[in-house]
Amino acid sequence: MFNSFAEIYDELMDKSLYPKWLKFTERFAPLGTKKVLDLACGTGDFSILLARNNFKVMGLDSSEEMLSIASSKLDENDVMFVKRDMRNLDGVGIFDLITCFDDSLNYLLDFSDINKVFSGVYNSLKSGGVFLFDVVSLYQVDVIYEDFRYNYSDHDNSLLWNAYQGEKDHSVIHDLVIFKYDSEIDAYHRYSEQQEERAYEMWQFLDSLKNVGFNEIQTWADFGQKEIDPKTKRWFFVARKD
């Protein structure tokens, strides 16, 4: 039986995305990158994957439950997991590379908080360091998630995912209900969670990155394989500090 929604998240997360994020990271990481800060690391899979590929990694997340699961996965991998809100990076150290994937920034519902993240990231990068992140696009939130319904089931799990428009502009509320089979009682446990995301205009990200000091910025679709078009679902950013 699960003790928290974090355990459900860890089991049902699409693990096929991690190698794609890794490939994107290795492509755009500065030459000789060693120290990496992985923001909003969740249950740690990507942080650990980075460590297995010879990076020295700090994984940062605000959820103690997520970090507890992340720590339980460690063996010889050199990852330090730290409980911290990514809007306050004072004192975390200086890094060659900082990552923030899986649309984690979309969970910040006021852009002033994203400004805080960008400022903290800039101050936590060494000269020549790079910030890599992704966000879901306006098209994803306003079109794809409009009256979105998704159902998934296997032998032990069932997921019911409904999305609907939030009160803020370009926001979406995800209602997640999961049923997990418990063989000891031959019945299902029900878990529910509500999450809210918000998308922003491209110019807001670009202006904010420039305002904190980044002046070499690239934008991509499809994990860096394509250029962005009006129907791109996820935007990828590469921002370099001089």
Contacts in CASP RR format, 6 or more apart in sequence:
PFRMAT RR
TARGET T0000
AUTHOR 0000-0000-0000
METHOD contacts of the structure
MODEL  1
MFNSFAEIYDELMDKSLYPKWLKFTERFAPLGTKKVLDLACGTGDFSILL
ARNNFKVMGLDSSEEMLSIASSKLDENDVMFVKRDMRNLDGVGIFDLITC
FDDSLNYLLDFSDINKVFSGVYNSLKSGGVFLFDVVSLYQVDVIYEDFRY
NYSDHDNSLLWNAYQGEKDHSVIHDLVIFKYDSEIDAYHRYSEQQEERAY
EMWQFLDSLKNVGFNEIQTWADFGQKEIDPKTKRWFFVARKD
1 180 0 8 1.000
1 182 0 8 1.000
1 189 0 8 1.000
2 8 0 8 1.000
2 11 0 8 1.000
2 180 0 8 1.000
2 189 0 8 1.000
2 191 0 8 1.000
4 65 0 8 1.000
5 65 0 8 1.000
5 191 0 8 1.000
5 193 0 8 1.000
6 42 0 8 1.000
6 43 0 8 1.000
6 63 0 8 1.000
6 65 0 8 1.000
6 66 0 8 1.000
6 68 0 8 1.000
6 69 0 8 1.000
7 69 0 8 1.000
8 178 0 8 1.000
8 180 0 8 1.000
8 191 0 8 1.000
8 193 0 8 1.000
9 42 0 8 1.000
9 43 0 8 1.000
9 66 0 8 1.000
10 43 0 8 1.000
10 45 0 8 1.000
10 69 0 8 1.000
11 157 0 8 1.000
12 152 0 8 1.000
12 157 0 8 1.000
12 159 0 8 1.000
12 178 0 8 1.000
13 43 0 8 1.000
13 45 0 8 1.000
15 45 0 8 1.000
17 102 0 8 1.000
18 45 0 8 1.000
18 46 0 8 1.000
18 49 0 8 1.000
19 49 0 8 1.000
20 223 0 8 1.000
21 46 0 8 1.000
21 99 0 8 1.000
21 101 0 8 1.000
21 102 0 8 1.000
21 223 0 8 1.000
22 46 0 8 1.000
22 49 0 8 1.000
22 50 0 8 1.000
22 53 0 8 1.000
23 223 0 8 1.000
24 132 0 8 1.000
24 223 0 8 1.000
24 224 0 8 1.000
24 236 0 8 1.000
25 50 0 8 1.000
25 97 0 8 1.000
25 99 0 8 1.000
25 132 0 8 1.000
26 53 0 8 1.000
27 224 0 8 1.000
28 130 0 8 1.000
28 132 0 8 1.000
28 218 0 8 1.000
28 238 0 8 1.000
29 36 0 8 1.000
29 96 0 8 1.000
29 97 0 8 1.000
29 130 0 8 1.000
29 132 0 8 1.000
30 96 0 8 1.000
30 97 0 8 1.000
30 128 0 8 1.000
30 129 0 8 1.000
30 130 0 8 1.000
30 240 0 8 1.000
32 96 0 8 1.000
33 55 0 8 1.000
33 96 0 8 1.000
33 97 0 8 1.000
33 130 0 8 1.000
34 55 0 8 1.000
34 56 0 8 1.000
34 96 0 8 1.000
35 55 0 8 1.000
35 56 0 8 1.000
35 58 0 8 1.000
35 94 0 8 1.000
35 95 0 8 1.000
35 96 0 8 1.000
35 97 0 8 1.000
36 50 0 8 1.000
36 55 0 8 1.000
36 56 0 8 1.000
36 57 0 8 1.000
36 58 0 8 1.000
36 95 0 8 1.000
36 96 0 8 1.000
36 97 0 8 1.000
36 98 0 8 1.000
36 99 0 8 1.000
37 57 0 8 1.000
37 58 0 8 1.000
37 59 0 8 1.000
37 60 0 8 1.000
37 92 0 8 1.000
37 93 0 8 1.000
37 95 0 8 1.000
37 97 0 8 1.000
37 98 0 8 1.000
37 99 0 8 1.000
37 124 0 8 1.000
38 44 0 8 1.000
38 46 0 8 1.000
38 47 0 8 1.000
38 50 0 8 1.000
38 57 0 8 1.000
38 58 0 8 1.000
38 59 0 8 1.000
38 60 0 8 1.000
38 98 0 8 1.000
38 99 0 8 1.000
38 100 0 8 1.000
39 59 0 8 1.000
39 60 0 8 1.000
39 86 0 8 1.000
39 98 0 8 1.000
39 99 0 8 1.000
39 100 0 8 1.000
39 104 0 8 1.000
39 117 0 8 1.000
39 121 0 8 1.000
39 133 0 8 1.000
40 60 0 8 1.000
40 61 0 8 1.000
40 62 0 8 1.000
40 86 0 8 1.000
40 100 0 8 1.000
40 101 0 8 1.000
40 102 0 8 1.000
40 104 0 8 1.000
40 105 0 8 1.000
40 107 0 8 1.000
41 47 0 8 1.000
41 59 0 8 1.000
41 60 0 8 1.000
41 61 0 8 1.000
41 66 0 8 1.000
41 67 0 8 1.000
41 70 0 8 1.000
41 81 0 8 1.000
42 61 0 8 1.000
42 63 0 8 1.000
42 66 0 8 1.000
42 67 0 8 1.000
42 69 0 8 1.000
42 70 0 8 1.000
43 66 0 8 1.000
43 69 0 8 1.000
43 70 0 8 1.000
43 73 0 8 1.000
44 59 0 8 1.000
44 66 0 8 1.000
44 69 0 8 1.000
44 70 0 8 1.000
44 73 0 8 1.000
44 79 0 8 1.000
44 81 0 8 1.000
45 73 0 8 1.000
46 99 0 8 1.000
46 101 0 8 1.000
46 102 0 8 1.000
47 57 0 8 1.000
47 58 0 8 1.000
47 59 0 8 1.000
47 70 0 8 1.000
47 79 0 8 1.000
47 81 0 8 1.000
48 57 0 8 1.000
48 70 0 8 1.000
48 73 0 8 1.000
48 74 0 8 1.000
48 77 0 8 1.000
48 79 0 8 1.000
50 57 0 8 1.000
50 79 0 8 1.000
50 99 0 8 1.000
51 57 0 8 1.000
51 77 0 8 1.000
51 78 0 8 1.000
51 79 0 8 1.000
52 77 0 8 1.000
55 97 0 8 1.000
56 78 0 8 1.000
57 78 0 8 1.000
57 79 0 8 1.000
57 80 0 8 1.000
58 79 0 8 1.000
58 80 0 8 1.000
58 81 0 8 1.000
58 82 0 8 1.000
58 92 0 8 1.000
58 95 0 8 1.000
59 70 0 8 1.000
59 79 0 8 1.000
59 80 0 8 1.000
59 81 0 8 1.000
59 82 0 8 1.000
60 81 0 8 1.000
60 82 0 8 1.000
60 83 0 8 1.000
60 84 0 8 1.000
60 86 0 8 1.000
60 89 0 8 1.000
60 92 0 8 1.000
61 67 0 8 1.000
61 70 0 8 1.000
61 81 0 8 1.000
61 82 0 8 1.000
61 83 0 8 1.000
61 84 0 8 1.000
62 83 0 8 1.000
62 84 0 8 1.000
62 85 0 8 1.000
62 86 0 8 1.000
63 83 0 8 1.000
64 83 0 8 1.000
67 81 0 8 1.000
67 82 0 8 1.000
67 83 0 8 1.000
70 79 0 8 1.000
70 81 0 8 1.000
71 81 0 8 1.000
82 92 0 8 1.000
84 92 0 8 1.000
86 100 0 8 1.000
86 104 0 8 1.000
86 117 0 8 1.000
87 108 0 8 1.000
87 113 0 8 1.000
87 116 0 8 1.000
87 117 0 8 1.000
88 116 0 8 1.000
89 117 0 8 1.000
89 120 0 8 1.000
89 121 0 8 1.000
89 123 0 8 1.000
89 124 0 8 1.000
90 120 0 8 1.000
91 124 0 8 1.000
92 124 0 8 1.000
93 124 0 8 1.000
94 124 0 8 1.000
94 125 0 8 1.000
94 126 0 8 1.000
95 124 0 8 1.000
95 125 0 8 1.000
95 126 0 8 1.000
95 129 0 8 1.000
96 125 0 8 1.000
96 126 0 8 1.000
96 129 0 8 1.000
96 130 0 8 1.000
97 125 0 8 1.000
97 129 0 8 1.000
97 130 0 8 1.000
97 131 0 8 1.000
97 132 0 8 1.000
98 121 0 8 1.000
98 124 0 8 1.000
98 125 0 8 1.000
98 130 0 8 1.000
98 131 0 8 1.000
98 132 0 8 1.000
99 131 0 8 1.000
99 132 0 8 1.000
99 133 0 8 1.000
100 117 0 8 1.000
100 121 0 8 1.000
100 131 0 8 1.000
100 132 0 8 1.000
100 133 0 8 1.000
100 134 0 8 1.000
101 132 0 8 1.000
101 133 0 8 1.000
101 134 0 8 1.000
102 134 0 8 1.000
103 134 0 8 1.000
103 135 0 8 1.000
103 136 0 8 1.000
103 197 0 8 1.000
103 234 0 8 1.000
104 133 0 8 1.000
105 114 0 8 1.000
105 117 0 8 1.000
105 133 0 8 1.000
105 135 0 8 1.000
106 135 0 8 1.000
106 136 0 8 1.000
106 141 0 8 1.000
106 197 0 8 1.000
106 198 0 8 1.000
106 199 0 8 1.000
107 195 0 8 1.000
107 196 0 8 1.000
107 197 0 8 1.000
108 114 0 8 1.000
108 117 0 8 1.000
108 198 0 8 1.000
109 168 0 8 1.000
109 171 0 8 1.000
109 196 0 8 1.000
109 198 0 8 1.000
111 200 0 8 1.000
111 204 0 8 1.000
111 208 0 8 1.000
114 200 0 8 1.000
114 204 0 8 1.000
114 205 0 8 1.000
114 208 0 8 1.000
115 208 0 8 1.000
115 211 0 8 1.000
115 212 0 8 1.000
118 131 0 8 1.000
118 208 0 8 1.000
118 209 0 8 1.000
118 212 0 8 1.000
118 214 0 8 1.000
119 212 0 8 1.000
120 212 0 8 1.000
121 131 0 8 1.000
121 212 0 8 1.000
122 131 0 8 1.000
122 212 0 8 1.000
122 213 0 8 1.000
122 214 0 8 1.000
122 241 0 8 1.000
125 131 0 8 1.000
125 241 0 8 1.000
126 241 0 8 1.000
127 241 0 8 1.000
127 242 0 8 1.000
128 240 0 8 1.000
128 241 0 8 1.000
128 242 0 8 1.000
129 240 0 8 1.000
129 241 0 8 1.000
130 238 0 8 1.000
130 239 0 8 1.000
130 240 0 8 1.000
130 241 0 8 1.000
131 209 0 8 1.000
131 214 0 8 1.000
131 237 0 8 1.000
131 238 0 8 1.000
131 239 0 8 1.000
131 240 0 8 1.000
131 241 0 8 1.000
132 236 0 8 1.000
132 237 0 8 1.000
132 238 0 8 1.000
132 239 0 8 1.000
133 236 0 8 1.000
133 237 0 8 1.000
134 234 0 8 1.000
134 235 0 8 1.000
134 236 0 8 1.000
134 237 0 8 1.000
135 199 0 8 1.000
135 200 0 8 1.000
135 205 0 8 1.000
135 234 0 8 1.000
135 235 0 8 1.000
135 237 0 8 1.000
136 197 0 8 1.000
136 199 0 8 1.000
136 233 0 8 1.000
136 234 0 8 1.000
136 235 0 8 1.000
137 199 0 8 1.000
137 228 0 8 1.000
137 232 0 8 1.000
137 233 0 8 1.000
137 234 0 8 1.000
137 235 0 8 1.000
138 170 0 8 1.000
138 199 0 8 1.000
138 200 0 8 1.000
138 201 0 8 1.000
139 230 0 8 1.000
139 231 0 8 1.000
139 232 0 8 1.000
139 233 0 8 1.000
140 199 0 8 1.000
140 233 0 8 1.000
140 234 0 8 1.000
141 170 0 8 1.000
141 171 0 8 1.000
141 172 0 8 1.000
141 197 0 8 1.000
141 198 0 8 1.000
141 199 0 8 1.000
142 170 0 8 1.000
142 199 0 8 1.000
144 233 0 8 1.000
145 163 0 8 1.000
145 172 0 8 1.000
146 165 0 8 1.000
147 163 0 8 1.000
147 164 0 8 1.000
148 161 0 8 1.000
148 162 0 8 1.000
148 163 0 8 1.000
148 164 0 8 1.000
148 172 0 8 1.000
149 161 0 8 1.000
149 162 0 8 1.000
149 163 0 8 1.000
150 159 0 8 1.000
150 160 0 8 1.000
150 161 0 8 1.000
150 162 0 8 1.000
151 158 0 8 1.000
151 159 0 8 1.000
151 160 0 8 1.000
151 161 0 8 1.000
152 158 0 8 1.000
152 159 0 8 1.000
152 161 0 8 1.000
153 159 0 8 1.000
155 181 0 8 1.000
156 180 0 8 1.000
156 181 0 8 1.000
157 178 0 8 1.000
157 179 0 8 1.000
157 180 0 8 1.000
157 181 0 8 1.000
158 178 0 8 1.000
158 179 0 8 1.000
158 188 0 8 1.000
159 176 0 8 1.000
159 177 0 8 1.000
159 178 0 8 1.000
160 175 0 8 1.000
160 176 0 8 1.000
160 177 0 8 1.000
160 178 0 8 1.000
161 174 0 8 1.000
161 175 0 8 1.000
161 176 0 8 1.000
161 177 0 8 1.000
162 174 0 8 1.000
162 175 0 8 1.000
163 172 0 8 1.000
163 173 0 8 1.000
163 174 0 8 1.000
163 175 0 8 1.000
164 172 0 8 1.000
164 173 0 8 1.000
164 175 0 8 1.000
165 171 0 8 1.000
165 172 0 8 1.000
165 173 0 8 1.000
166 172 0 8 1.000
166 173 0 8 1.000
166 196 0 8 1.000
168 198 0 8 1.000
169 198 0 8 1.000
170 198 0 8 1.000
170 199 0 8 1.000
170 200 0 8 1.000
171 196 0 8 1.000
171 197 0 8 1.000
171 198 0 8 1.000
171 199 0 8 1.000
172 196 0 8 1.000
172 197 0 8 1.000
172 198 0 8 1.000
173 194 0 8 1.000
173 195 0 8 1.000
173 196 0 8 1.000
174 194 0 8 1.000
174 195 0 8 1.000
174 196 0 8 1.000
174 197 0 8 1.000
175 192 0 8 1.000
175 194 0 8 1.000
176 192 0 8 1.000
176 193 0 8 1.000
176 194 0 8 1.000
176 195 0 8 1.000
177 190 0 8 1.000
177 191 0 8 1.000
177 192 0 8 1.000
178 190 0 8 1.000
178 191 0 8 1.000
178 192 0 8 1.000
179 188 0 8 1.000
179 189 0 8 1.000
179 190 0 8 1.000
179 191 0 8 1.000
180 188 0 8 1.000
180 189 0 8 1.000
180 191 0 8 1.000
181 187 0 8 1.000
181 188 0 8 1.000
182 188 0 8 1.000
182 189 0 8 1.000
202 219 0 8 1.000
202 228 0 8 1.000
202 235 0 8 1.000
205 235 0 8 1.000
205 237 0 8 1.000
206 217 0 8 1.000
206 219 0 8 1.000
209 217 0 8 1.000
209 237 0 8 1.000
209 239 0 8 1.000
210 217 0 8 1.000
213 241 0 8 1.000
214 239 0 8 1.000
214 240 0 8 1.000
214 241 0 8 1.000
215 240 0 8 1.000
215 242 0 8 1.000
216 239 0 8 1.000
216 240 0 8 1.000
216 242 0 8 1.000
217 237 0 8 1.000
217 238 0 8 1.000
217 239 0 8 1.000
217 240 0 8 1.000
218 237 0 8 1.000
218 238 0 8 1.000
218 239 0 8 1.000
219 228 0 8 1.000
219 235 0 8 1.000
219 236 0 8 1.000
219 237 0 8 1.000
219 238 0 8 1.000
220 226 0 8 1.000
220 227 0 8 1.000
220 228 0 8 1.000
220 235 0 8 1.000
220 236 0 8 1.000
220 237 0 8 1.000
220 238 0 8 1.000
221 227 0 8 1.000
221 228 0 8 1.000
221 229 0 8 1.000
221 232 0 8 1.000
221 234 0 8 1.000
221 235 0 8 1.000
221 236 0 8 1.000
222 232 0 8 1.000
222 234 0 8 1.000
223 236 0 8 1.000
224 236 0 8 1.000
226 232 0 8 1.000
228 235 0 8 1.000
END
